[in-house]
Amino acid sequence: MPVSGLNTGIDVSIVVFDPNTNTNLSFGRITGFDRKQMTNKLKSDSINDPPIFATTYDGWSGTISIERSGPQCDQFFAALEANYYNGVTILNGYILETIKETTGYTQWRYNGCDFDFTEAGRISQKNFIQMTVTWRARTRTPA
C-alpha cells in the first residue's frame, strides 16, 4: 500500500511473458525495475522564424535487476541463443507492470519486448550474484 499517498517499490509487481515458451518467466528475485520512454527530439530551423520543436515517440526501454536464486534466467537466455543459432524464429514478449494505488490498481503492458542478458553477474564469496536484463519495447499501453 502506498506510504503517505506515495508509491514505493513494494507497490509494484512485474511479470515477464515469453511467447516462445508460452509461459511467464521466473528470473529470480527482482530487486529493481527501471523504465523510460524513448523519444526523438526534432527541430526545424528557419532563417525567417524562431525554431519549431517536436517530439516523436520511439518505444520504451529499461532494466530488470535480479538477485540470482536459480538457473531460470541463465536457461532462458541460453535457449534464446540456441534458437538464434539454429535459425528458430524468436518472438518478442511483453512485460506486465502492476502498481498498487491508494484507489486500486494500475497496470501497464510493455508490448513487443526484446530482452538482453546485459549482466550475468559477478561471483564472489560474500555477495549475492547481481544480474541485469535490459529490455526494449515497441509500446506501453494500459492493460
N, CA, C and O atoms as a GROMACS GRO file, in nm:
protein
  572
    1MET      N    1   0.085  -0.118   0.000
    1MET     CA    2   0.000   0.000   0.000
    1MET      C    3   0.089   0.124   0.000
    1MET      O    4   0.189   0.127   0.072
    2PRO      N    5   0.055   0.224  -0.078
    2PRO     CA    6   0.136   0.346  -0.078
    2PRO      C    7   0.154   0.403   0.062
    2PRO      O    8   0.065   0.394   0.146
    3VAL      N    9   0.269   0.461   0.086
    3VAL     CA   10   0.303   0.522   0.213
    3VAL      C   11   0.282   0.672   0.200
    3VAL      O   12   0.342   0.736   0.113
    4SER      N   13   0.198   0.728   0.285
    4SER     CA   14   0.166   0.872   0.280
    4SER      C   15   0.119   0.913   0.141
    4SER      O   16   0.145   1.025   0.097
    5GLY      N   17   0.051   0.823   0.072
    5GLY     CA   18  -0.001   0.853  -0.060
    5GLY      C   19   0.100   0.840  -0.173
    5GLY      O   20   0.067   0.868  -0.288
    6LEU      N   21   0.224   0.798  -0.143
    6LEU     CA   22   0.328   0.785  -0.245
    6LEU      C   23   0.368   0.638  -0.260
    6LEU      O   24   0.368   0.562  -0.163
    7ASN      N   25   0.402   0.600  -0.382
    7ASN     CA   26   0.437   0.462  -0.410
    7ASN      C   27   0.583   0.432  -0.377
    7ASN      O   28   0.671   0.517  -0.394
    8THR      N   29   0.606   0.311  -0.330
    8THR     CA   30   0.741   0.257  -0.313
    8THR      C   31   0.749   0.131  -0.398
    8THR      O   32   0.650   0.088  -0.457
    9GLY      N   33   0.868   0.072  -0.404
    9GLY     CA   34   0.886  -0.047  -0.485
    9GLY      C   35   0.801  -0.165  -0.442
    9GLY      O   36   0.772  -0.253  -0.523
   10ILE      N   37   0.760  -0.168  -0.317
   10ILE     CA   38   0.678  -0.279  -0.268
   10ILE      C   39   0.539  -0.277  -0.331
   10ILE      O   40   0.467  -0.377  -0.326
   11ASP      N   41   0.501  -0.164  -0.389
   11ASP     CA   42   0.369  -0.149  -0.452
   11ASP      C   43   0.366  -0.199  -0.596
   11ASP      O   44   0.260  -0.196  -0.659
   12VAL      N   45   0.479  -0.244  -0.649
   12VAL     CA   46   0.488  -0.278  -0.791
   12VAL      C   47   0.524  -0.424  -0.808
   12VAL      O   48   0.612  -0.476  -0.739
   13SER      N   49   0.456  -0.490  -0.901
   13SER     CA   50   0.495  -0.627  -0.938
   13SER      C   51   0.518  -0.632  -1.088
   13SER      O   52   0.454  -0.559  -1.166
   14ILE      N   53   0.609  -0.718  -1.127
   14ILE     CA   54   0.649  -0.731  -1.268
   14ILE      C   55   0.631  -0.876  -1.311
   14ILE      O   56   0.675  -0.968  -1.243
   15VAL      N   57   0.564  -0.894  -1.426
   15VAL     CA   58   0.552  -1.027  -1.487
   15VAL      C   59   0.609  -1.016  -1.628
   15VAL      O   60   0.571  -0.927  -1.704
   16VAL      N   61   0.700  -1.108  -1.662
   16VAL     CA   62   0.759  -1.111  -1.796
   16VAL      C   63   0.703  -1.234  -1.866
   16VAL      O   64   0.715  -1.346  -1.816
   17PHE      N   65   0.642  -1.213  -1.984
   17PHE     CA   66   0.582  -1.323  -2.059
   17PHE      C   67   0.667  -1.354  -2.182
   17PHE      O   68   0.706  -1.264  -2.256
   18ASP      N   69   0.696  -1.483  -2.202
   18ASP     CA   70   0.773  -1.530  -2.316
   18ASP      C   71   0.682  -1.608  -2.410
   18ASP      O   72   0.641  -1.719  -2.376
   19PRO      N   73   0.651  -1.554  -2.529
   19PRO     CA   74   0.564  -1.626  -2.622
   19PRO      C   75   0.633  -1.747  -2.686
   19PRO      O   76   0.566  -1.832  -2.744
   20ASN      N   77   0.764  -1.754  -2.677
   20ASN     CA   78   0.837  -1.868  -2.734
   20ASN      C   79   0.807  -1.997  -2.656
   20ASN      O   80   0.804  -2.106  -2.713
   21THR      N   81   0.786  -1.983  -2.525
   21THR     CA   82   0.752  -2.098  -2.442
   21THR      C   83   0.609  -2.090  -2.388
   21THR      O   84   0.561  -2.181  -2.321
   22ASN      N   85   0.542  -1.978  -2.418
   22ASN     CA   86   0.404  -1.953  -2.374
   22ASN      C   87   0.392  -1.958  -2.221
   22ASN      O   88   0.296  -2.011  -2.167
   23THR      N   89   0.494  -1.901  -2.153
   23THR     CA   90   0.494  -1.902  -2.007
   23THR      C   91   0.540  -1.767  -1.951
   23THR      O   92   0.605  -1.688  -2.020
   24ASN      N   93   0.503  -1.742  -1.826
   24ASN     CA   94   0.560  -1.630  -1.752
   24ASN      C   95   0.698  -1.672  -1.705
   24ASN      O   96   0.717  -1.784  -1.657
   25LEU      N   97   0.795  -1.583  -1.717
   25LEU     CA   98   0.932  -1.615  -1.679
   25LEU      C   99   0.955  -1.587  -1.531
   25LEU      O  100   0.903  -1.490  -1.476
   26SER      N  101   1.033  -1.673  -1.470
   26SER     CA  102   1.074  -1.652  -1.332
   26SER      C  103   1.224  -1.626  -1.335
   26SER      O  104   1.304  -1.720  -1.345
   27PHE      N  105   1.262  -1.498  -1.326
   27PHE     CA  106   1.404  -1.463  -1.335
   27PHE      C  107   1.477  -1.476  -1.203
   27PHE      O  108   1.600  -1.471  -1.200
   28GLY      N  109   1.405  -1.493  -1.094
   28GLY     CA  110   1.467  -1.493  -0.962
   28GLY      C  111   1.409  -1.379  -0.882
   28GLY      O  112   1.294  -1.338  -0.903
   29ARG      N  113   1.486  -1.327  -0.790
   29ARG     CA  114   1.439  -1.216  -0.705
   29ARG      C  115   1.460  -1.084  -0.777
   29ARG      O  116   1.573  -1.035  -0.788
   30ILE      N  117   1.351  -1.026  -0.826
   30ILE     CA  118   1.361  -0.897  -0.893
   30ILE      C  119   1.378  -0.790  -0.786
   30ILE      O  120   1.294  -0.776  -0.697
   31THR      N  121   1.488  -0.716  -0.794
   31THR     CA  122   1.518  -0.615  -0.694
   31THR      C  123   1.507  -0.473  -0.749
   31THR      O  124   1.517  -0.376  -0.673
   32GLY      N  125   1.487  -0.460  -0.878
   32GLY     CA  126   1.472  -0.327  -0.937
   32GLY      C  127   1.412  -0.336  -1.075
   32GLY      O  128   1.433  -0.434  -1.148
   33PHE      N  129   1.338  -0.234  -1.112
   33PHE     CA  130   1.277  -0.225  -1.244
   33PHE      C  131   1.282  -0.080  -1.288
   33PHE      O  132   1.219   0.006  -1.227
   34ASP      N  133   1.356  -0.053  -1.393
   34ASP     CA  134   1.368   0.082  -1.447
   34ASP      C  135   1.298   0.085  -1.582
   34ASP      O  136   1.307  -0.010  -1.660
   35ARG      N  137   1.230   0.196  -1.609
   35ARG     CA  138   1.167   0.210  -1.739
   35ARG      C  139   1.169   0.356  -1.779
   35ARG      O  140   1.156   0.446  -1.696
   36LYS      N  141   1.187   0.378  -1.910
   36LYS     CA  142   1.185   0.515  -1.959
   36LYS      C  143   1.134   0.517  -2.103
   36LYS      O  144   1.156   0.424  -2.181
   37GLN      N  145   1.067   0.625  -2.134
   37GLN     CA  146   1.016   0.644  -2.268
   37GLN      C  147   1.131   0.690  -2.358
   37GLN      O  148   1.210   0.777  -2.319
   38MET      N  149   1.141   0.632  -2.476
   38MET     CA  150   1.242   0.674  -2.573
   38MET      C  151   1.174   0.769  -2.673
   38MET      O  152   1.065   0.741  -2.722
   39THR      N  153   1.241   0.879  -2.702
   39THR     CA  154   1.185   0.978  -2.793
   39THR      C  155   1.293   1.029  -2.887
   39THR      O  156   1.412   1.011  -2.863
   40ASN      N  157   1.248   1.091  -2.993
   40ASN     CA  158   1.337   1.163  -3.084
   40ASN      C  159   1.299   1.310  -3.076
   40ASN      O  160   1.182   1.346  -3.090
   41LYS      N  161   1.397   1.394  -3.054
   41LYS     CA  162   1.374   1.538  -3.046
   41LYS      C  163   1.402   1.598  -3.184
   41LYS      O  164   1.513   1.587  -3.237
   42LEU      N  165   1.302   1.662  -3.240
   42LEU     CA  166   1.314   1.723  -3.372
   42LEU      C  167   1.319   1.874  -3.358
   42LEU      O  168   1.262   1.933  -3.266
   43LYS      N  169   1.388   1.936  -3.452
   43LYS     CA  170   1.399   2.081  -3.453
   43LYS      C  171   1.407   2.128  -3.597
   43LYS      O  172   1.485   2.076  -3.677
   44SER      N  173   1.326   2.226  -3.629
   44SER     CA  174   1.329   2.288  -3.761
   44SER      C  175   1.380   2.430  -3.746
   44SER      O  176   1.322   2.510  -3.674
   45ASP      N  177   1.490   2.460  -3.815
   45ASP     CA  178   1.548   2.593  -3.811
   45ASP      C  179   1.519   2.666  -3.942
   45ASP      O  180   1.570   2.629  -4.047
   46SER      N  181   1.438   2.767  -3.932
   46SER     CA  182   1.407   2.850  -4.047
   46SER      C  183   1.491   2.976  -4.038
   46SER      O  184   1.522   3.023  -3.928
   47ILE      N  185   1.530   3.031  -4.150
   47ILE     CA  186   1.609   3.155  -4.145
   47ILE      C  187   1.522   3.276  -4.113
   47ILE      O  188   1.574   3.382  -4.078
   48ASN      N  189   1.387   3.262  -4.126
   48ASN     CA  190   1.299   3.375  -4.105
   48ASN      C  191   1.216   3.368  -3.977
   48ASN      O  192   1.151   3.466  -3.941
   49ASP      N  193   1.217   3.256  -3.906
   49ASP     CA  194   1.131   3.238  -3.791
   49ASP      C  195   1.208   3.172  -3.677
   49ASP      O  196   1.315   3.115  -3.698
   50PRO      N  197   1.153   3.180  -3.558
   50PRO     CA  198   1.212   3.104  -3.447
   50PRO      C  199   1.201   2.954  -3.476
   50PRO      O  200   1.119   2.913  -3.558
   51PRO      N  201   1.280   2.873  -3.410
   51PRO     CA  202   1.276   2.728  -3.436
   51PRO      C  203   1.142   2.666  -3.398
   51PRO      O  204   1.069   2.718  -3.313
   52ILE      N  205   1.112   2.556  -3.462
   52ILE     CA  206   0.994   2.475  -3.429
   52ILE      C  207   1.045   2.344  -3.372
   52ILE      O  208   1.134   2.281  -3.428
   53PHE      N  209   0.986   2.304  -3.258
   53PHE     CA  210   1.028   2.181  -3.192
   53PHE      C  211   0.916   2.077  -3.196
   53PHE      O  212   0.798   2.112  -3.195
   54ALA      N  213   0.954   1.952  -3.200
   54ALA     CA  214   0.857   1.843  -3.194
   54ALA      C  215   0.925   1.720  -3.134
   54ALA      O  216   1.047   1.707  -3.137
   55THR      N  217   0.843   1.632  -3.081
   55THR     CA  218   0.892   1.506  -3.026
   55THR      C  219   0.819   1.392  -3.095
   55THR      O  220   0.696   1.396  -3.109
   56THR      N  221   0.893   1.291  -3.137
   56THR     CA  222   0.831   1.169  -3.187
   56THR      C  223   0.864   1.058  -3.087
   56THR      O  224   0.966   1.063  -3.019
   57TYR      N  225   0.778   0.961  -3.080
   57TYR     CA  226   0.790   0.856  -2.979
   57TYR      C  227   0.851   0.732  -3.041
   57TYR      O  228   0.817   0.692  -3.152
   58ASP      N  229   0.944   0.672  -2.966
   58ASP     CA  230   1.028   0.566  -3.021
   58ASP      C  231   1.038   0.446  -2.927
   58ASP      O  232   1.144   0.384  -2.917
   59GLY      N  233   0.928   0.414  -2.858
   59GLY     CA  234   0.926   0.296  -2.774
   59GLY      C  235   0.965   0.324  -2.629
   59GLY      O  236   0.971   0.439  -2.586
   60TRP      N  237   0.991   0.217  -2.557
   60TRP     CA  238   1.028   0.221  -2.416
   60TRP      C  239   1.150   0.132  -2.395
   60TRP      O  240   1.173   0.039  -2.472
   61SER      N  241   1.227   0.161  -2.291
   61SER     CA  242   1.341   0.076  -2.259
   61SER      C  243   1.359   0.074  -2.108
   61SER      O  244   1.303   0.156  -2.036
   62GLY      N  245   1.439  -0.021  -2.062
   62GLY     CA  246   1.463  -0.027  -1.920
   62GLY      C  247   1.549  -0.146  -1.882
   62GLY      O  248   1.606  -0.215  -1.966
   63THR      N  249   1.558  -0.167  -1.751
   63THR     CA  250   1.635  -0.278  -1.697
   63THR      C  251   1.556  -0.348  -1.588
   63THR      O  252   1.471  -0.288  -1.522
   64ILE      N  253   1.585  -0.474  -1.571
   64ILE     CA  254   1.533  -0.553  -1.460
   64ILE      C  255   1.655  -0.599  -1.380
   64ILE      O  256   1.740  -0.670  -1.433
   65SER      N  257   1.663  -0.559  -1.255
   65SER     CA  258   1.773  -0.600  -1.167
   65SER      C  259   1.729  -0.724  -1.091
   65SER      O  260   1.617  -0.731  -1.040
   66ILE      N  261   1.818  -0.823  -1.085
   66ILE     CA  262   1.782  -0.954  -1.031
   66ILE      C  263   1.892  -1.004  -0.938
   66ILE      O  264   2.011  -0.987  -0.967
   67GLU      N  265   1.853  -1.064  -0.827
   67GLU     CA  266   1.945  -1.142  -0.746
   67GLU      C  267   1.923  -1.288  -0.784
   67GLU      O  268   1.811  -1.340  -0.775
   68ARG      N  269   2.029  -1.354  -0.826
   68ARG     CA  270   2.018  -1.492  -0.875
   68ARG      C  271   1.972  -1.585  -0.764
   68ARG      O  272   2.030  -1.589  -0.656
   69SER      N  273   1.864  -1.660  -0.793
   69SER     CA  274   1.813  -1.758  -0.696
   69SER      C  275   1.789  -1.893  -0.763
   69SER      O  276   1.717  -1.977  -0.709
   70GLY      N  277   1.848  -1.914  -0.877
   70GLY     CA  278   1.834  -2.038  -0.951
   70GLY      C  279   1.875  -2.018  -1.096
   70GLY      O  280   1.916  -1.908  -1.134
   71PRO      N  281   1.865  -2.122  -1.178
   71PRO     CA  282   1.916  -2.116  -1.315
   71PRO      C  283   1.820  -2.057  -1.418
   71PRO      O  284   1.853  -2.055  -1.537
   72GLN      N  285   1.702  -2.010  -1.377
   72GLN     CA  286   1.598  -1.972  -1.472
   72GLN      C  287   1.644  -1.866  -1.573
   72GLN      O  288   1.621  -1.883  -1.693
   73CYS      N  289   1.706  -1.762  -1.527
   73CYS     CA  290   1.747  -1.654  -1.617
   73CYS      C  291   1.854  -1.704  -1.714
   73CYS      O  292   1.847  -1.677  -1.834
   74ASP      N  293   1.953  -1.777  -1.662
   74ASP     CA  294   2.057  -1.834  -1.748
   74ASP      C  295   1.996  -1.928  -1.852
   74ASP      O  296   2.035  -1.924  -1.969
   75GLN      N  297   1.902  -2.011  -1.810
   75GLN     CA  298   1.839  -2.105  -1.902
   75GLN      C  299   1.758  -2.035  -2.010
   75GLN      O  300   1.761  -2.076  -2.127
   76PHE      N  301   1.686  -1.929  -1.973
   76PHE     CA  302   1.607  -1.855  -2.070
   76PHE      C  303   1.696  -1.798  -2.181
   76PHE      O  304   1.666  -1.812  -2.299
   77PHE      N  305   1.807  -1.733  -2.142
   77PHE     CA  306   1.893  -1.672  -2.242
   77PHE      C  307   1.975  -1.776  -2.319
   77PHE      O  308   2.009  -1.753  -2.435
   78ALA      N  309   2.007  -1.889  -2.258
   78ALA     CA  310   2.074  -1.998  -2.330
   78ALA      C  311   1.981  -2.052  -2.439
   78ALA      O  312   2.026  -2.083  -2.549
   79ALA      N  313   1.851  -2.065  -2.407
   79ALA     CA  314   1.754  -2.113  -2.506
   79ALA      C  315   1.738  -2.013  -2.620
   79ALA      O  316   1.731  -2.052  -2.736
   80LEU      N  317   1.733  -1.882  -2.588
   80LEU     CA  318   1.724  -1.780  -2.694
   80LEU      C  319   1.846  -1.786  -2.785
   80LEU      O  320   1.834  -1.779  -2.907
   81GLU      N  321   1.964  -1.799  -2.725
   81GLU     CA  322   2.087  -1.806  -2.804
   81GLU      C  323   2.089  -1.930  -2.892
   81GLU      O  324   2.125  -1.923  -3.010
   82ALA      N  325   2.049  -2.044  -2.838
   82ALA     CA  326   2.044  -2.168  -2.916
   82ALA      C  327   1.944  -2.154  -3.031
   82ALA      O  328   1.973  -2.195  -3.144
   83ASN      N  329   1.828  -2.096  -3.003
   83ASN     CA  330   1.728  -2.076  -3.109
   83ASN      C  331   1.783  -1.986  -3.219
   83ASN      O  332   1.760  -2.011  -3.338
   84TYR      N  333   1.854  -1.882  -3.181
   84TYR     CA  334   1.913  -1.790  -3.279
   84TYR      C  335   2.008  -1.866  -3.372
   84TYR      O  336   1.999  -1.853  -3.494
   85TYR      N  337   2.099  -1.944  -3.314
   85TYR     CA  338   2.197  -2.016  -3.396
   85TYR      C  339   2.137  -2.133  -3.472
   85TYR      O  340   2.196  -2.181  -3.569
   86ASN      N  341   2.021  -2.180  -3.430
   86ASN     CA  342   1.954  -2.289  -3.502
   86ASN      C  343   1.851  -2.238  -3.602
   86ASN      O  344   1.778  -2.317  -3.662
   87GLY      N  345   1.843  -2.107  -3.619
   87GLY     CA  346   1.753  -2.050  -3.719
   87GLY      C  347   1.606  -2.050  -3.678
   87GLY      O  348   1.518  -2.039  -3.764
   88VAL      N  349   1.579  -2.062  -3.548
   88VAL     CA  350   1.442  -2.062  -3.499
   88VAL      C  351   1.396  -1.917  -3.481
   88VAL      O  352   1.470  -1.835  -3.427
   89THR      N  353   1.276  -1.888  -3.527
   89THR     CA  354   1.221  -1.753  -3.510
   89THR      C  355   1.203  -1.723  -3.362
   89THR      O  356   1.144  -1.802  -3.288
   90ILE      N  357   1.253  -1.609  -3.319
   90ILE     CA  358   1.240  -1.566  -3.179
   90ILE      C  359   1.134  -1.458  -3.173
   90ILE      O  360   1.146  -1.353  -3.236
   91LEU      N  361   1.029  -1.486  -3.097
   91LEU     CA  362   0.920  -1.390  -3.083
   91LEU      C  363   0.946  -1.296  -2.966
   91LEU      O  364   1.003  -1.337  -2.865
   92ASN      N  365   0.905  -1.171  -2.980
   92ASN     CA  366   0.919  -1.075  -2.871
   92ASN      C  367   0.810  -1.097  -2.768
   92ASN      O  368   0.697  -1.132  -2.802
   93GLY      N  369   0.843  -1.075  -2.642
   93GLY     CA  370   0.748  -1.095  -2.532
   93GLY      C  371   0.688  -0.964  -2.485
   93GLY      O  372   0.686  -0.865  -2.557
   94TYR      N  373   0.637  -0.967  -2.363
   94TYR     CA  374   0.586  -0.844  -2.303
   94TYR      C  375   0.611  -0.846  -2.153
   94TYR      O  376   0.635  -0.950  -2.093
   95ILE      N  377   0.605  -0.726  -2.095
   95ILE     CA  378   0.616  -0.708  -1.951
   95ILE      C  379   0.485  -0.649  -1.902
   95ILE      O  380   0.434  -0.553  -1.960
   96LEU      N  381   0.430  -0.707  -1.795
   96LEU     CA  382   0.311  -0.653  -1.732
   96LEU      C  383   0.352  -0.594  -1.598
   96LEU      O  384   0.399  -0.666  -1.510
   97GLU      N  385   0.333  -0.464  -1.582
   97GLU     CA  386   0.366  -0.393  -1.459
   97GLU      C  387   0.235  -0.360  -1.387
   97GLU      O  388   0.147  -0.297  -1.444
   98THR      N  389   0.224  -0.403  -1.263
   98THR     CA  390   0.105  -0.375  -1.182
   98THR      C  391   0.147  -0.289  -1.063
   98THR      O  392   0.238  -0.324  -0.988
   99ILE      N  393   0.078  -0.175  -1.047
   99ILE     CA  394   0.109  -0.081  -0.940
   99ILE      C  395  -0.012  -0.073  -0.847
   99ILE      O  396  -0.123  -0.043  -0.891
  100LYS      N  397   0.011  -0.098  -0.719
  100LYS     CA  398  -0.096  -0.086  -0.620
  100LYS      C  399  -0.109   0.060  -0.582
  100LYS      O  400  -0.016   0.121  -0.528
  101GLU      N  401  -0.226   0.118  -0.610
  101GLU     CA  402  -0.252   0.259  -0.582
  101GLU      C  403  -0.339   0.269  -0.455
  101GLU      O  404  -0.388   0.168  -0.406
  102THR      N  405  -0.357   0.389  -0.404
  102THR     CA  406  -0.446   0.408  -0.289
  102THR      C  407  -0.591   0.382  -0.329
  102THR      O  408  -0.675   0.354  -0.243
  103THR      N  409  -0.620   0.392  -0.458
  103THR     CA  410  -0.758   0.377  -0.507
  103THR      C  411  -0.780   0.248  -0.585
  103THR      O  412  -0.887   0.230  -0.644
  104GLY      N  413  -0.684   0.158  -0.587
  104GLY     CA  414  -0.697   0.034  -0.664
  104GLY      C  415  -0.565  -0.004  -0.727
  104GLY      O  416  -0.460   0.004  -0.664
  105TYR      N  417  -0.571  -0.045  -0.854
  105TYR     CA  418  -0.450  -0.090  -0.924
  105TYR      C  419  -0.441  -0.022  -1.060
  105TYR      O  420  -0.542   0.006  -1.124
  106THR      N  421  -0.317   0.003  -1.103
  106THR     CA  422  -0.288   0.049  -1.238
  106THR      C  423  -0.199  -0.056  -1.302
  106THR      O  424  -0.105  -0.105  -1.240
  107GLN      N  425  -0.229  -0.090  -1.428
  107GLN     CA  426  -0.145  -0.186  -1.500
  107GLN      C  427  -0.100  -0.126  -1.631
  107GLN      O  428  -0.176  -0.061  -1.703
  108TRP      N  429   0.029  -0.150  -1.661
  108TRP     CA  430   0.087  -0.111  -1.788
  108TRP      C  431   0.145  -0.235  -1.854
  108TRP      O  432   0.204  -0.321  -1.788
  109ARG      N  433   0.127  -0.243  -1.985
  109ARG     CA  434   0.183  -0.355  -2.061
  109ARG      C  435   0.283  -0.299  -2.160
  109ARG      O  436   0.249  -0.213  -2.243
  110TYR      N  437   0.407  -0.347  -2.152
  110TYR     CA  438   0.513  -0.309  -2.245
  110TYR      C  439   0.514  -0.416  -2.354
  110TYR      O  440   0.552  -0.531  -2.328
  111ASN      N  441   0.473  -0.378  -2.475
  111ASN     CA  442   0.450  -0.473  -2.585
  111ASN      C  443   0.571  -0.486  -2.677
  111ASN      O  444   0.645  -0.390  -2.698
  112GLY      N  445   0.589  -0.606  -2.730
  112GLY     CA  446   0.696  -0.629  -2.827
  112GLY      C  447   0.834  -0.616  -2.766
  112GLY      O  448   0.922  -0.552  -2.824
  113CYS      N  449   0.855  -0.676  -2.650
  113CYS     CA  450   0.982  -0.664  -2.578
  113CYS      C  451   1.091  -0.754  -2.633
  113CYS      O  452   1.070  -0.872  -2.660
  114ASP      N  453   1.205  -0.695  -2.648
  114ASP     CA  454   1.329  -0.764  -2.682
  114ASP      C  455   1.413  -0.764  -2.554
  114ASP      O  456   1.425  -0.661  -2.488
  115PHE      N  457   1.470  -0.879  -2.520
  115PHE     CA  458   1.544  -0.891  -2.394
  115PHE      C  459   1.692  -0.919  -2.420
  115PHE      O  460   1.727  -0.991  -2.514
  116ASP      N  461   1.777  -0.862  -2.336
  116ASP     CA  462   1.922  -0.878  -2.348
  116ASP      C  463   1.978  -0.907  -2.209
  116ASP      O  464   1.950  -0.834  -2.114
  117PHE      N  465   2.057  -1.012  -2.198
  117PHE     CA  466   2.119  -1.050  -2.070
  117PHE      C  467   2.244  -0.965  -2.053
  117PHE      O  468   2.355  -1.011  -2.081
  118THR      N  469   2.226  -0.844  -2.009
  118THR     CA  470   2.333  -0.745  -2.005
  118THR      C  471   2.442  -0.780  -1.905
  118THR      O  472   2.560  -0.758  -1.931
  119GLU      N  473   2.402  -0.834  -1.791
  119GLU     CA  474   2.497  -0.865  -1.685
  119GLU      C  475   2.459  -0.999  -1.623
  119GLU      O  476   2.360  -1.009  -1.551
  120ALA      N  477   2.539  -1.103  -1.652
  120ALA     CA  478   2.511  -1.236  -1.598
  120ALA      C  479   2.553  -1.247  -1.451
  120ALA      O  480   2.513  -1.341  -1.382
  121GLY      N  481   2.632  -1.152  -1.403
  121GLY     CA  482   2.663  -1.148  -1.261
  121GLY      C  483   2.807  -1.176  -1.226
  121GLY      O  484   2.873  -1.260  -1.288
  122ARG      N  485   2.854  -1.105  -1.128
  122ARG     CA  486   2.988  -1.126  -1.073
  122ARG      C  487   2.975  -1.221  -0.955
  122ARG      O  488   2.890  -1.203  -0.868
  123ILE      N  489   3.059  -1.321  -0.954
  123ILE     CA  490   3.055  -1.422  -0.848
  123ILE      C  491   3.167  -1.393  -0.748
  123ILE      O  492   3.284  -1.387  -0.784
  124SER      N  493   3.127  -1.376  -0.622
  124SER     CA  494   3.225  -1.359  -0.515
  124SER      C  495   3.169  -1.425  -0.390
  124SER      O  496   3.049  -1.450  -0.379
  125GLN      N  497   3.256  -1.453  -0.297
  125GLN     CA  498   3.221  -1.535  -0.182
  125GLN      C  499   3.112  -1.474  -0.092
  125GLN      O  500   3.024  -1.546  -0.047
  126LYS      N  501   3.117  -1.346  -0.065
  126LYS     CA  502   3.029  -1.288   0.036
  126LYS      C  503   2.926  -1.192  -0.021
  126LYS      O  504   2.880  -1.102   0.049
  127ASN      N  505   2.889  -1.212  -0.146
  127ASN     CA  506   2.789  -1.126  -0.208
  127ASN      C  507   2.689  -1.210  -0.287
  127ASN      O  508   2.722  -1.316  -0.340
  128PHE      N  509   2.566  -1.160  -0.294
  128PHE     CA  510   2.468  -1.221  -0.382
  128PHE      C  511   2.508  -1.191  -0.526
  128PHE      O  512   2.572  -1.090  -0.554
  129ILE      N  513   2.471  -1.281  -0.616
  129ILE     CA  514   2.501  -1.260  -0.757
  129ILE      C  515   2.395  -1.167  -0.815
  129ILE      O  516   2.276  -1.199  -0.817
  130GLN      N  517   2.440  -1.050  -0.861
  130GLN     CA  518   2.350  -0.949  -0.918
  130GLN      C  519   2.351  -0.962  -1.070
  130GLN      O  520   2.457  -0.962  -1.132
  131MET      N  521   2.233  -0.974  -1.128
  131MET     CA  522   2.220  -0.986  -1.273
  131MET      C  523   2.134  -0.871  -1.325
  131MET      O  524   2.054  -0.814  -1.252
  132THR      N  525   2.152  -0.839  -1.452
  132THR     CA  526   2.073  -0.733  -1.515
  132THR      C  527   2.022  -0.779  -1.651
  132THR      O  528   2.098  -0.829  -1.734
  133VAL      N  529   1.893  -0.761  -1.672
  133VAL     CA  530   1.831  -0.785  -1.802
  133VAL      C  531   1.787  -0.649  -1.855
  133VAL      O  532   1.715  -0.576  -1.788
  134THR      N  533   1.830  -0.617  -1.975
  134THR     CA  534   1.790  -0.493  -2.041
  134THR      C  535   1.681  -0.527  -2.141
  134THR      O  536   1.684  -0.633  -2.204
  135TRP      N  537   1.585  -0.437  -2.156
  135TRP     CA  538   1.475  -0.462  -2.249
  135TRP      C  539   1.440  -0.336  -2.326
  135TRP      O  540   1.467  -0.224  -2.282
  136ARG      N  541   1.379  -0.358  -2.442
  136ARG     CA  542   1.322  -0.251  -2.524
  136ARG      C  543   1.185  -0.297  -2.568
  136ARG      O  544   1.166  -0.414  -2.602
  137ALA      N  545   1.089  -0.206  -2.568
  137ALA     CA  546   0.952  -0.239  -2.606
  137ALA      C  547   0.904  -0.142  -2.714
  137ALA      O  548   0.947  -0.027  -2.721
  138ARG      N  549   0.816  -0.193  -2.798
  138ARG     CA  550   0.760  -0.108  -2.904
  138ARG      C  551   0.667  -0.001  -2.846
  138ARG      O  552   0.675   0.116  -2.883
  139THR      N  553   0.579  -0.043  -2.754
  139THR     CA  554   0.481   0.049  -2.698
  139THR      C  555   0.454   0.015  -2.552
  139THR      O  556   0.486  -0.095  -2.506
  140ARG      N  557   0.394   0.110  -2.480
  140ARG     CA  558   0.341   0.087  -2.346
  140ARG      C  559   0.193   0.126  -2.352
  140ARG      O  560   0.158   0.237  -2.392
  141THR      N  561   0.107   0.032  -2.312
  141THR     CA  562  -0.036   0.056  -2.318
  141THR      C  563  -0.099   0.019  -2.184
  141THR      O  564  -0.046  -0.064  -2.111
  142PRO      N  565  -0.213   0.082  -2.151
  142PRO     CA  566  -0.285   0.039  -2.031
  142PRO      C  567  -0.329  -0.106  -2.049
  142PRO      O  568  -0.376  -0.145  -2.157
  143ALA      N  569  -0.315  -0.185  -1.944
  143ALA     CA  570  -0.354  -0.327  -1.954
  143ALA      C  571  -0.498  -0.345  -1.908
  143ALA      O  572  -0.549  -0.457  -1.909
   0.00000   0.00000   0.00000
